[in-house]
Amino acid sequence: MKPNNKVHNYKDEYYPPMPTRTTKFWRSCFIYQLYKFFVLNYKIMKMVVKGHS
């Protein structure tokens, strides 16, 4: 008995969703990226300091 494997190419669900206008703004906003950079570094440093004490 043959398996019923059909290939459906180029369906919409195979493509990633397009970012919204707001998402594009936050990804390209330098001030926001700088803020997130310092928040992440602060969280990492908290873990490092906690592990060394």
PyMOL Python script that loads the backbone (N, CA, C, O; Angstrom):
from pymol import cmd

cmd.read_pdbstr("""\
ATOM      1  N   MET A   1       0.840  -1.175   0.000  1.00  0.00           N
ATOM      2  CA  MET A   1       0.000   0.000   0.000  1.00  0.00           C
ATOM      3  C   MET A   1       0.892   1.247   0.000  1.00  0.00           C
ATOM      4  O   MET A   1       1.829   1.335   0.793  1.00  0.00           O
ATOM      5  N   LYS A   2       0.609   2.202  -0.876  1.00  0.00           N
ATOM      6  CA  LYS A   2       1.401   3.424  -0.978  1.00  0.00           C
ATOM      7  C   LYS A   2       0.963   4.447   0.075  1.00  0.00           C
ATOM      8  O   LYS A   2      -0.226   4.612   0.347  1.00  0.00           O
ATOM      9  N   PRO A   3       1.958   5.131   0.663  1.00  0.00           N
ATOM     10  CA  PRO A   3       1.567   6.216   1.578  1.00  0.00           C
ATOM     11  C   PRO A   3       1.030   7.406   0.782  1.00  0.00           C
ATOM     12  O   PRO A   3       1.432   7.643  -0.357  1.00  0.00           O
ATOM     13  N   ASN A   4       0.140   8.125   1.389  1.00  0.00           N
ATOM     14  CA  ASN A   4      -0.504   9.250   0.714  1.00  0.00           C
ATOM     15  C   ASN A   4       0.231  10.552   1.081  1.00  0.00           C
ATOM     16  O   ASN A   4      -0.310  11.406   1.784  1.00  0.00           O
ATOM     17  N   ASN A   5       1.466  10.684   0.594  1.00  0.00           N
ATOM     18  CA  ASN A   5       2.266  11.877   0.874  1.00  0.00           C
ATOM     19  C   ASN A   5       2.185  12.837  -0.295  1.00  0.00           C
ATOM     20  O   ASN A   5       2.711  12.567  -1.375  1.00  0.00           O
ATOM     21  N   LYS A   6       1.530  13.942  -0.074  1.00  0.00           N
ATOM     22  CA  LYS A   6       1.445  14.970  -1.098  1.00  0.00           C
ATOM     23  C   LYS A   6       2.229  16.179  -0.631  1.00  0.00           C
ATOM     24  O   LYS A   6       2.141  16.577   0.531  1.00  0.00           O
ATOM     25  N   VAL A   7       2.986  16.754  -1.527  1.00  0.00           N
ATOM     26  CA  VAL A   7       3.773  17.932  -1.203  1.00  0.00           C
ATOM     27  C   VAL A   7       3.038  19.164  -1.716  1.00  0.00           C
ATOM     28  O   VAL A   7       2.695  19.257  -2.895  1.00  0.00           O
ATOM     29  N   HIS A   8       2.807  20.102  -0.813  1.00  0.00           N
ATOM     30  CA  HIS A   8       2.149  21.353  -1.184  1.00  0.00           C
ATOM     31  C   HIS A   8       3.168  22.470  -1.024  1.00  0.00           C
ATOM     32  O   HIS A   8       3.469  22.886   0.095  1.00  0.00           O
ATOM     33  N   ASN A   9       3.691  22.947  -2.122  1.00  0.00           N
ATOM     34  CA  ASN A   9       4.707  23.992  -2.084  1.00  0.00           C
ATOM     35  C   ASN A   9       4.085  25.385  -2.052  1.00  0.00           C
ATOM     36  O   ASN A   9       2.984  25.607  -2.557  1.00  0.00           O
ATOM     37  N   TYR A  10       4.807  26.300  -1.453  1.00  0.00           N
ATOM     38  CA  TYR A  10       4.495  27.728  -1.485  1.00  0.00           C
ATOM     39  C   TYR A  10       3.150  28.083  -0.870  1.00  0.00           C
ATOM     40  O   TYR A  10       2.412  28.908  -1.408  1.00  0.00           O
ATOM     41  N   LYS A  11       2.838  27.465   0.246  1.00  0.00           N
ATOM     42  CA  LYS A  11       1.645  27.860   0.973  1.00  0.00           C
ATOM     43  C   LYS A  11       1.994  29.063   1.854  1.00  0.00           C
ATOM     44  O   LYS A  11       3.155  29.255   2.216  1.00  0.00           O
ATOM     45  N   ASP A  12       1.008  29.853   2.190  1.00  0.00           N
ATOM     46  CA  ASP A  12       1.243  31.047   2.999  1.00  0.00           C
ATOM     47  C   ASP A  12       1.824  30.718   4.371  1.00  0.00           C
ATOM     48  O   ASP A  12       2.635  31.484   4.890  1.00  0.00           O
ATOM     49  N   GLU A  13       1.435  29.618   4.956  1.00  0.00           N
ATOM     50  CA  GLU A  13       1.925  29.299   6.303  1.00  0.00           C
ATOM     51  C   GLU A  13       3.400  28.879   6.328  1.00  0.00           C
ATOM     52  O   GLU A  13       3.980  28.744   7.405  1.00  0.00           O
ATOM     53  N   TYR A  14       4.005  28.673   5.170  1.00  0.00           N
ATOM     54  CA  TYR A  14       5.425  28.328   5.123  1.00  0.00           C
ATOM     55  C   TYR A  14       6.316  29.563   5.231  1.00  0.00           C
ATOM     56  O   TYR A  14       7.518  29.434   5.463  1.00  0.00           O
ATOM     57  N   TYR A  15       5.751  30.742   5.069  1.00  0.00           N
ATOM     58  CA  TYR A  15       6.529  31.971   5.122  1.00  0.00           C
ATOM     59  C   TYR A  15       6.413  32.605   6.509  1.00  0.00           C
ATOM     60  O   TYR A  15       5.361  32.510   7.142  1.00  0.00           O
ATOM     61  N   PRO A  16       7.475  33.248   6.987  1.00  0.00           N
ATOM     62  CA  PRO A  16       7.383  33.895   8.296  1.00  0.00           C
ATOM     63  C   PRO A  16       6.471  35.129   8.230  1.00  0.00           C
ATOM     64  O   PRO A  16       6.313  35.727   7.165  1.00  0.00           O
ATOM     65  N   PRO A  17       5.880  35.503   9.356  1.00  0.00           N
ATOM     66  CA  PRO A  17       5.023  36.685   9.342  1.00  0.00           C
ATOM     67  C   PRO A  17       5.849  37.963   9.134  1.00  0.00           C
ATOM     68  O   PRO A  17       6.996  38.045   9.574  1.00  0.00           O
ATOM     69  N   MET A  18       5.275  38.925   8.481  1.00  0.00           N
ATOM     70  CA  MET A  18       5.953  40.196   8.255  1.00  0.00           C
ATOM     71  C   MET A  18       5.870  41.035   9.527  1.00  0.00           C
ATOM     72  O   MET A  18       4.816  41.100  10.159  1.00  0.00           O
ATOM     73  N   PRO A  19       6.976  41.676   9.906  1.00  0.00           N
ATOM     74  CA  PRO A  19       6.926  42.519  11.111  1.00  0.00           C
ATOM     75  C   PRO A  19       6.038  43.744  10.884  1.00  0.00           C
ATOM     76  O   PRO A  19       5.961  44.287   9.781  1.00  0.00           O
ATOM     77  N   THR A  20       5.384  44.153  11.945  1.00  0.00           N
ATOM     78  CA  THR A  20       4.525  45.330  11.850  1.00  0.00           C
ATOM     79  C   THR A  20       5.376  46.596  11.845  1.00  0.00           C
ATOM     80  O   THR A  20       6.589  46.547  12.049  1.00  0.00           O
ATOM     81  N   ARG A  21       4.728  47.709  11.613  1.00  0.00           N
ATOM     82  CA  ARG A  21       5.433  48.995  11.588  1.00  0.00           C
ATOM     83  C   ARG A  21       6.044  49.296  12.956  1.00  0.00           C
ATOM     84  O   ARG A  21       7.159  49.812  13.039  1.00  0.00           O
ATOM     85  N   THR A  22       5.321  48.974  14.023  1.00  0.00           N
ATOM     86  CA  THR A  22       5.815  49.201  15.382  1.00  0.00           C
ATOM     87  C   THR A  22       7.031  48.329  15.670  1.00  0.00           C
ATOM     88  O   THR A  22       8.005  48.797  16.261  1.00  0.00           O
ATOM     89  N   THR A  23       6.982  47.083  15.262  1.00  0.00           N
ATOM     90  CA  THR A  23       8.107  46.178  15.468  1.00  0.00           C
ATOM     91  C   THR A  23       9.348  46.680  14.742  1.00  0.00           C
ATOM     92  O   THR A  23      10.448  46.650  15.293  1.00  0.00           O
ATOM     93  N   LYS A  24       9.175  47.137  13.518  1.00  0.00           N
ATOM     94  CA  LYS A  24      10.304  47.686  12.765  1.00  0.00           C
ATOM     95  C   LYS A  24      10.888  48.900  13.462  1.00  0.00           C
ATOM     96  O   LYS A  24      12.105  49.077  13.497  1.00  0.00           O
ATOM     97  N   PHE A  25      10.013  49.744  14.021  1.00  0.00           N
ATOM     98  CA  PHE A  25      10.481  50.928  14.735  1.00  0.00           C
ATOM     99  C   PHE A  25      11.337  50.543  15.930  1.00  0.00           C
ATOM    100  O   PHE A  25      12.436  51.071  16.097  1.00  0.00           O
ATOM    101  N   TRP A  26      10.845  49.618  16.776  1.00  0.00           N
ATOM    102  CA  TRP A  26      11.592  49.239  17.975  1.00  0.00           C
ATOM    103  C   TRP A  26      12.895  48.536  17.641  1.00  0.00           C
ATOM    104  O   TRP A  26      13.864  48.660  18.389  1.00  0.00           O
ATOM    105  N   ARG A  27      12.943  47.811  16.550  1.00  0.00           N
ATOM    106  CA  ARG A  27      14.179  47.135  16.151  1.00  0.00           C
ATOM    107  C   ARG A  27      15.232  48.107  15.653  1.00  0.00           C
ATOM    108  O   ARG A  27      16.427  47.823  15.740  1.00  0.00           O
ATOM    109  N   SER A  28      14.807  49.247  15.132  1.00  0.00           N
ATOM    110  CA  SER A  28      15.767  50.198  14.579  1.00  0.00           C
ATOM    111  C   SER A  28      15.996  51.415  15.463  1.00  0.00           C
ATOM    112  O   SER A  28      16.801  52.278  15.113  1.00  0.00           O
ATOM    113  N   CYS A  29      15.316  51.508  16.592  1.00  0.00           N
ATOM    114  CA  CYS A  29      15.452  52.651  17.499  1.00  0.00           C
ATOM    115  C   CYS A  29      16.723  52.485  18.346  1.00  0.00           C
ATOM    116  O   CYS A  29      16.814  51.585  19.181  1.00  0.00           O
ATOM    117  N   PHE A  30      17.694  53.364  18.113  1.00  0.00           N
ATOM    118  CA  PHE A  30      18.986  53.248  18.788  1.00  0.00           C
ATOM    119  C   PHE A  30      18.858  53.403  20.301  1.00  0.00           C
ATOM    120  O   PHE A  30      19.496  52.660  21.047  1.00  0.00           O
ATOM    121  N   ILE A  31      18.056  54.339  20.764  1.00  0.00           N
ATOM    122  CA  ILE A  31      17.911  54.584  22.209  1.00  0.00           C
ATOM    123  C   ILE A  31      17.309  53.360  22.895  1.00  0.00           C
ATOM    124  O   ILE A  31      17.769  52.958  23.964  1.00  0.00           O
ATOM    125  N   TYR A  32      16.297  52.778  22.292  1.00  0.00           N
ATOM    126  CA  TYR A  32      15.673  51.579  22.860  1.00  0.00           C
ATOM    127  C   TYR A  32      16.660  50.413  22.887  1.00  0.00           C
ATOM    128  O   TYR A  32      16.721  49.675  23.871  1.00  0.00           O
ATOM    129  N   GLN A  33      17.436  50.243  21.809  1.00  0.00           N
ATOM    130  CA  GLN A  33      18.422  49.170  21.763  1.00  0.00           C
ATOM    131  C   GLN A  33      19.498  49.373  22.816  1.00  0.00           C
ATOM    132  O   GLN A  33      19.953  48.406  23.428  1.00  0.00           O
ATOM    133  N   LEU A  34      19.904  50.598  23.034  1.00  0.00           N
ATOM    134  CA  LEU A  34      20.896  50.902  24.066  1.00  0.00           C
ATOM    135  C   LEU A  34      20.339  50.578  25.453  1.00  0.00           C
ATOM    136  O   LEU A  34      21.037  50.003  26.288  1.00  0.00           O
ATOM    137  N   TYR A  35      19.094  50.946  25.690  1.00  0.00           N
ATOM    138  CA  TYR A  35      18.430  50.635  26.951  1.00  0.00           C
ATOM    139  C   TYR A  35      18.381  49.118  27.177  1.00  0.00           C
ATOM    140  O   TYR A  35      18.737  48.637  28.253  1.00  0.00           O
ATOM    141  N   LYS A  36      17.938  48.365  26.154  1.00  0.00           N
ATOM    142  CA  LYS A  36      17.864  46.906  26.283  1.00  0.00           C
ATOM    143  C   LYS A  36      19.238  46.290  26.513  1.00  0.00           C
ATOM    144  O   LYS A  36      19.358  45.303  27.239  1.00  0.00           O
ATOM    145  N   PHE A  37      20.280  46.863  25.900  1.00  0.00           N
ATOM    146  CA  PHE A  37      21.640  46.394  26.084  1.00  0.00           C
ATOM    147  C   PHE A  37      22.055  46.504  27.554  1.00  0.00           C
ATOM    148  O   PHE A  37      22.609  45.563  28.121  1.00  0.00           O
ATOM    149  N   PHE A  38      21.782  47.665  28.165  1.00  0.00           N
ATOM    150  CA  PHE A  38      22.156  47.855  29.564  1.00  0.00           C
ATOM    151  C   PHE A  38      21.312  47.002  30.506  1.00  0.00           C
ATOM    152  O   PHE A  38      21.820  46.521  31.519  1.00  0.00           O
ATOM    153  N   VAL A  39      20.045  46.807  30.193  1.00  0.00           N
ATOM    154  CA  VAL A  39      19.195  45.946  31.019  1.00  0.00           C
ATOM    155  C   VAL A  39      19.711  44.514  30.986  1.00  0.00           C
ATOM    156  O   VAL A  39      19.789  43.860  32.026  1.00  0.00           O
ATOM    157  N   LEU A  40      20.063  44.023  29.809  1.00  0.00           N
ATOM    158  CA  LEU A  40      20.586  42.664  29.684  1.00  0.00           C
ATOM    159  C   LEU A  40      21.917  42.523  30.427  1.00  0.00           C
ATOM    160  O   LEU A  40      22.134  41.540  31.135  1.00  0.00           O
ATOM    161  N   ASN A  41      22.803  43.505  30.263  1.00  0.00           N
ATOM    162  CA  ASN A  41      24.088  43.452  30.959  1.00  0.00           C
ATOM    163  C   ASN A  41      23.905  43.481  32.464  1.00  0.00           C
ATOM    164  O   ASN A  41      24.630  42.798  33.188  1.00  0.00           O
ATOM    165  N   TYR A  42      22.948  44.261  32.948  1.00  0.00           N
ATOM    166  CA  TYR A  42      22.669  44.318  34.382  1.00  0.00           C
ATOM    167  C   TYR A  42      22.213  42.954  34.897  1.00  0.00           C
ATOM    168  O   TYR A  42      22.656  42.507  35.955  1.00  0.00           O
ATOM    169  N   LYS A  43      21.330  42.295  34.149  1.00  0.00           N
ATOM    170  CA  LYS A  43      20.851  40.968  34.564  1.00  0.00           C
ATOM    171  C   LYS A  43      21.997  39.956  34.586  1.00  0.00           C
ATOM    172  O   LYS A  43      22.086  39.137  35.501  1.00  0.00           O
ATOM    173  N   ILE A  44      22.857  40.009  33.597  1.00  0.00           N
ATOM    174  CA  ILE A  44      23.990  39.084  33.538  1.00  0.00           C
ATOM    175  C   ILE A  44      24.942  39.349  34.695  1.00  0.00           C
ATOM    176  O   ILE A  44      25.410  38.410  35.338  1.00  0.00           O
ATOM    177  N   MET A  45      25.234  40.617  34.967  1.00  0.00           N
ATOM    178  CA  MET A  45      26.153  40.956  36.060  1.00  0.00           C
ATOM    179  C   MET A  45      25.574  40.543  37.406  1.00  0.00           C
ATOM    180  O   MET A  45      26.320  40.127  38.292  1.00  0.00           O
ATOM    181  N   LYS A  46      24.254  40.649  37.576  1.00  0.00           N
ATOM    182  CA  LYS A  46      23.632  40.186  38.822  1.00  0.00           C
ATOM    183  C   LYS A  46      23.886  38.700  39.024  1.00  0.00           C
ATOM    184  O   LYS A  46      24.198  38.271  40.135  1.00  0.00           O
ATOM    185  N   MET A  47      23.756  37.911  37.963  1.00  0.00           N
ATOM    186  CA  MET A  47      23.993  36.475  38.065  1.00  0.00           C
ATOM    187  C   MET A  47      25.463  36.180  38.356  1.00  0.00           C
ATOM    188  O   MET A  47      25.765  35.307  39.170  1.00  0.00           O
ATOM    189  N   VAL A  48      26.365  36.882  37.712  1.00  0.00           N
ATOM    190  CA  VAL A  48      27.801  36.661  37.894  1.00  0.00           C
ATOM    191  C   VAL A  48      28.197  36.996  39.327  1.00  0.00           C
ATOM    192  O   VAL A  48      28.906  36.224  39.972  1.00  0.00           O
ATOM    193  N   VAL A  49      27.740  38.150  39.828  1.00  0.00           N
ATOM    194  CA  VAL A  49      28.095  38.565  41.193  1.00  0.00           C
ATOM    195  C   VAL A  49      27.493  37.604  42.197  1.00  0.00           C
ATOM    196  O   VAL A  49      28.136  37.281  43.196  1.00  0.00           O
ATOM    197  N   LYS A  50      26.296  37.146  41.963  1.00  0.00           N
ATOM    198  CA  LYS A  50      25.632  36.203  42.883  1.00  0.00           C
ATOM    199  C   LYS A  50      26.400  34.862  42.896  1.00  0.00           C
ATOM    200  O   LYS A  50      26.496  34.218  43.941  1.00  0.00           O
ATOM    201  N   GLY A  51      26.929  34.455  41.773  1.00  0.00           N
ATOM    202  CA  GLY A  51      27.653  33.189  41.689  1.00  0.00           C
ATOM    203  C   GLY A  51      29.029  33.246  42.313  1.00  0.00           C
ATOM    204  O   GLY A  51      29.557  32.210  42.718  1.00  0.00           O
ATOM    205  N   HIS A  52      29.633  34.435  42.404  1.00  0.00           N
ATOM    206  CA  HIS A  52      30.964  34.569  42.976  1.00  0.00           C
ATOM    207  C   HIS A  52      30.953  34.859  44.462  1.00  0.00           C
ATOM    208  O   HIS A  52      32.021  34.944  45.069  1.00  0.00           O
ATOM    209  N   SER A  53      29.800  35.013  45.066  1.00  0.00           N
ATOM    210  CA  SER A  53      29.776  35.329  46.497  1.00  0.00           C
ATOM    211  C   SER A  53      29.550  34.098  47.340  1.00  0.00           C
ATOM    212  O   SER A  53      29.503  34.190  48.566  1.00  0.00           O
TER     213      SER A  53
END
""", "prot")
cmd.dss("prot")
cmd.show_as("cartoon", "prot")
cmd.util.cbc("prot")
cmd.orient("prot")
